[in-house]
């Protein structure tokens, strides 16, 4: 079986979003606009409350899915469909915004470390206007595939050793996992020849695909059979992702991702005219 090499490496770009939350954008940057079917990947990581305390006030989404995974800290979610919950360390929320939703995300803490990732996953045109839905799981519900000095937390997809993540029925058949690696640890996994794949480093470093990735770096894999990651001298925490490309046109304007410019304009109009539903409860 052939090991997948890295086709591209990018470094995270500092940015801010919401009410001034400081982020590092690894995907969705001028250097790497999108990676079909993935649209954006943000890392948030700070123990300074001023960097995150204001959170993300109510805002809309349409046409894709948002995936929030917490490494440290607690984030409260509210939306205008009657859903509310708190994402804690090791927990995940997979929100299918689809036809439209308005939600808010606010820290459930006033100090301490807030750290994690938010990934945006595109939807095919046929599913962009279906009803919004959620899949939410705490750390105890996310299985651990333990291999020597690696703990792989499997969010979605099934490993070669039989561990399957709790998130199900996602059209692009994704694999998404957090790898918690001790120094020198090795993790190997086939991800599917036809799938787009990347590794994004939260902390530490890894050797993979013939290159070294450090903190807040993302590596895009070439086609191949398996990925192999070897942790550096300080160990590593890495997000590993793969998914089937959709291969459709993308028209993207802020929180709306559609397949035509007319559909994006319609999304803006629908939101402005209140067709996304009632306000988010305070």
C-alpha positions as CSV (number, residue, x, y, z in Angstrom):
1,X,0.0,0.0,0.0
2,X,1.3,3.5,-0.9
3,X,1.8,6.1,1.8
4,X,0.1,9.4,0.9
5,X,2.6,12.3,0.5
6,X,1.8,15.9,1.2
7,X,0.9,18.0,-1.8
8,X,0.7,21.3,0.0
9,X,1.5,22.8,3.4
10,X,0.0,26.0,4.8
11,X,0.5,28.0,8.0
12,X,-2.4,29.3,9.9
13,X,-3.4,33.0,9.4
14,X,-4.3,35.1,12.5
15,X,-7.8,36.6,12.1
16,X,-10.9,37.3,14.2
17,X,-14.6,36.6,13.9
18,X,-17.8,37.0,15.8
19,X,-17.5,39.8,18.4
20,X,-13.7,39.9,18.0
21,X,-12.8,36.4,18.9
22,X,-9.2,35.8,18.0
23,X,-8.6,32.8,15.7
24,X,-6.0,31.1,13.6
25,X,-7.5,30.2,10.1
26,X,-5.9,27.1,8.6
27,X,-8.3,26.6,5.7
28,X,-10.3,29.3,3.9
29,X,-7.3,31.6,3.5
30,X,-5.9,33.3,0.4
31,X,-3.3,30.6,0.3
32,X,-5.9,27.7,0.5
33,X,-9.4,28.9,-0.3
34,X,-11.2,25.6,0.0
35,X,-10.5,21.9,-0.1
36,X,-13.5,20.1,-1.5
37,X,-15.7,19.1,0.4
38,X,-14.1,21.2,3.2
39,X,-14.6,25.0,3.3
40,X,-12.9,26.3,6.4
41,X,-11.0,25.3,9.5
42,X,-10.4,27.7,12.4
43,X,-8.4,27.0,15.5
44,X,-9.2,28.9,18.6
45,X,-6.7,28.8,21.5
46,X,-6.2,31.3,24.2
47,X,-6.1,31.6,28.0
48,X,-6.7,35.3,27.8
49,X,-10.5,35.9,28.3
50,X,-10.2,39.1,26.2
51,X,-9.5,36.9,23.2
52,X,-12.8,34.9,23.4
53,X,-15.2,36.2,26.1
54,X,-17.5,38.1,23.7
55,X,-18.1,34.9,21.7
56,X,-20.2,34.8,18.5
57,X,-23.5,36.7,18.8
58,X,-26.5,35.5,16.8
59,X,-25.7,35.0,13.1
60,X,-27.1,32.9,10.2
61,X,-25.9,30.0,8.2
62,X,-27.2,28.3,5.0
63,X,-25.9,25.6,2.6
64,X,-23.3,23.7,4.6
65,X,-22.4,22.1,8.0
66,X,-20.4,23.4,10.9
67,X,-18.4,21.1,13.2
68,X,-17.2,22.3,16.6
69,X,-14.7,20.2,18.5
70,X,-13.5,21.3,21.9
71,X,-10.0,20.6,23.2
72,X,-10.3,22.8,26.3
73,X,-13.0,25.1,27.8
74,X,-16.8,25.1,27.4
75,X,-19.0,26.7,24.7
76,X,-22.7,27.3,24.9
77,X,-24.8,27.1,21.8
78,X,-28.3,28.5,21.3
79,X,-30.4,28.7,18.1
80,X,-33.7,29.9,16.8
81,X,-35.0,26.3,16.3
82,X,-35.3,25.7,20.1
83,X,-31.9,23.9,20.6
84,X,-29.4,24.7,23.3
85,X,-26.4,22.9,24.7
86,X,-22.9,23.1,26.0
87,X,-19.9,21.6,24.2
88,X,-17.2,20.5,26.7
89,X,-13.6,19.1,26.2
90,X,-13.6,16.1,23.9
91,X,-17.2,16.9,22.8
92,X,-18.4,17.6,19.3
93,X,-21.4,19.4,17.7
94,X,-22.1,18.6,14.1
95,X,-24.6,21.2,12.9
96,X,-26.2,20.8,9.5
97,X,-27.3,24.4,8.8
98,X,-28.7,23.4,5.4
99,X,-31.8,25.5,4.6
100,X,-31.1,28.1,7.3
101,X,-30.6,28.6,10.9
102,X,-29.6,31.5,13.3
103,X,-27.4,30.6,16.3
104,X,-25.1,32.0,18.8
105,X,-22.0,30.6,20.5
106,X,-20.8,32.0,23.8
107,X,-18.0,30.8,26.2
108,X,-19.4,29.1,29.3
109,X,-16.4,30.5,31.3
110,X,-14.9,33.8,32.3
111,X,-11.3,32.7,32.5
112,X,-9.0,29.7,31.7
113,X,-8.0,28.1,28.4
114,X,-10.5,28.0,25.5
115,X,-9.3,25.8,22.7
116,X,-10.6,23.8,19.8
117,X,-11.5,23.8,16.1
118,X,-14.4,24.7,13.9
119,X,-14.6,22.9,10.6
120,X,-17.0,23.9,7.8
121,X,-18.2,21.1,5.5
122,X,-20.0,21.7,2.2
123,X,-23.3,20.2,1.3
124,X,-24.2,19.1,-2.3
125,X,-26.8,21.3,-4.1
126,X,-29.5,18.7,-3.6
127,X,-29.2,19.0,0.2
128,X,-28.5,22.7,0.7
129,X,-32.2,23.6,1.5
130,X,-33.1,20.6,3.6
131,X,-34.2,21.2,7.3
132,X,-31.4,22.1,9.8
133,X,-30.4,19.4,12.2
134,X,-27.8,18.5,14.9
135,X,-25.7,15.6,16.1
136,X,-24.1,16.4,19.5
137,X,-21.9,14.1,21.6
138,X,-19.8,14.4,24.8
139,X,-16.3,12.9,25.1
140,X,-17.6,9.7,26.6
141,X,-19.7,9.1,23.5
142,X,-16.7,9.6,21.1
143,X,-14.8,6.3,21.0
144,X,-11.1,6.0,21.6
145,X,-9.1,3.9,19.2
146,X,-6.0,3.2,21.4
147,X,-2.9,2.1,19.6
148,X,0.2,1.9,21.7
149,X,1.1,5.6,22.4
150,X,-1.8,7.1,20.4
151,X,-5.4,7.8,21.4
152,X,-7.5,8.5,18.4
153,X,-10.8,10.1,19.2
154,X,-13.1,9.1,16.3
155,X,-15.7,11.7,15.6
156,X,-17.1,10.4,12.3
157,X,-16.1,7.5,10.1
158,X,-14.8,4.0,10.8
159,X,-11.2,3.0,11.4
160,X,-9.4,-0.1,10.0
161,X,-9.5,-1.5,13.6
162,X,-13.3,-1.2,13.7
163,X,-13.9,1.9,15.8
164,X,-16.7,4.1,14.4
165,X,-17.5,7.7,15.4
166,X,-21.0,8.6,16.7
167,X,-21.8,11.1,13.9
168,X,-23.7,9.3,11.2
169,X,-25.4,9.8,7.8
170,X,-23.1,12.6,6.4
171,X,-23.2,12.7,2.6
172,X,-19.5,13.2,2.0
173,X,-18.7,10.1,4.0
174,X,-16.1,12.0,6.2
175,X,-13.5,10.7,8.5
176,X,-12.6,13.2,11.3
177,X,-10.6,12.4,14.4
178,X,-8.3,13.9,17.0
179,X,-5.0,12.1,17.5
180,X,-3.5,12.5,20.9
181,X,0.1,11.3,20.3
182,X,3.0,10.7,22.8
183,X,6.5,11.6,21.6
184,X,7.6,9.3,18.8
185,X,4.2,7.6,18.5
186,X,3.1,6.4,15.1
187,X,-0.4,6.3,13.6
188,X,-1.3,4.7,10.3
189,X,-4.7,4.6,8.7
190,X,-6.2,4.1,5.2
191,X,-8.6,7.0,4.4
192,X,-9.8,6.1,0.9
193,X,-8.1,6.7,-2.4
194,X,-11.0,8.9,-3.6
195,X,-11.2,11.2,-0.6
196,X,-9.6,14.6,0.0
197,X,-7.5,14.4,3.2
198,X,-5.6,16.8,5.5
199,X,-3.9,16.9,8.8
200,X,-4.0,20.0,11.0
201,X,-1.7,20.3,14.1
202,X,-3.1,21.7,17.3
203,X,0.1,21.4,19.3
204,X,3.5,19.7,19.0
205,X,4.7,18.4,15.7
206,X,4.4,15.4,13.4
207,X,6.3,14.0,10.4
208,X,3.9,12.9,7.7
209,X,3.9,12.6,3.9
210,X,7.6,13.3,3.8
211,X,7.3,16.7,5.6
212,X,7.2,18.1,9.1
213,X,4.1,19.9,10.4
214,X,4.3,22.2,13.4
215,X,1.7,23.9,15.5
216,X,-1.1,25.6,13.5
217,X,0.0,24.1,10.2
218,X,-2.1,22.1,7.8
219,X,-0.9,19.6,5.3
220,X,-3.0,18.5,2.3
221,X,-2.4,14.9,1.2
222,X,-1.9,13.6,-2.3
223,X,-3.9,10.6,-3.4
224,X,-2.7,7.3,-2.0
225,X,-3.7,4.4,0.2
226,X,-2.7,5.2,3.8
227,X,-1.6,8.2,5.9
228,X,1.2,7.8,8.4
229,X,2.0,10.3,11.1
230,X,4.9,10.2,13.6
231,X,4.9,12.5,16.6
232,X,7.8,14.8,17.3
233,X,9.8,14.9,20.5
234,X,7.1,16.8,22.4
235,X,4.2,14.6,21.1
236,X,1.3,16.1,19.2
237,X,-2.4,16.7,19.0
238,X,-3.6,16.5,15.5
239,X,-6.9,16.7,13.6
240,X,-7.1,14.2,10.8
241,X,-9.8,14.6,8.2
242,X,-11.0,13.1,4.9
243,X,-14.1,13.4,2.8
244,X,-15.5,12.7,-0.7
245,X,-15.3,15.7,-3.0
246,X,-18.7,17.2,-4.1
247,X,-17.3,18.7,-7.4
248,X,-19.9,21.4,-7.7
249,X,-19.6,25.2,-8.1
250,X,-19.2,27.2,-4.9
251,X,-20.7,30.7,-4.4
252,X,-19.7,31.9,-1.0
253,X,-20.7,35.1,0.8
254,X,-20.0,35.1,4.5
255,X,-22.3,32.7,6.3
256,X,-24.0,31.5,3.0
257,X,-22.5,28.8,0.7
258,X,-24.6,27.9,-2.3
259,X,-24.0,26.7,-5.9
260,X,-25.2,29.8,-7.7
261,X,-24.9,33.5,-7.2
262,X,-28.7,33.9,-7.4
263,X,-29.1,31.4,-4.5
264,X,-26.6,33.4,-2.4
265,X,-28.6,36.6,-3.1
266,X,-31.8,34.7,-2.1
267,X,-30.2,33.6,1.1
268,X,-29.3,37.2,2.0
269,X,-32.8,38.4,1.2
270,X,-34.4,35.5,3.2
271,X,-32.4,36.4,6.2
272,X,-33.0,40.1,6.0
273,X,-36.8,39.5,5.7
274,X,-36.9,37.2,8.6
275,X,-37.5,33.9,6.8
276,X,-34.8,32.1,8.8
277,X,-37.2,32.1,11.7
278,X,-37.5,33.9,15.1
279,X,-34.6,35.6,16.9
280,X,-32.2,33.5,19.1
281,X,-33.5,33.5,22.7
282,X,-31.4,35.5,25.1
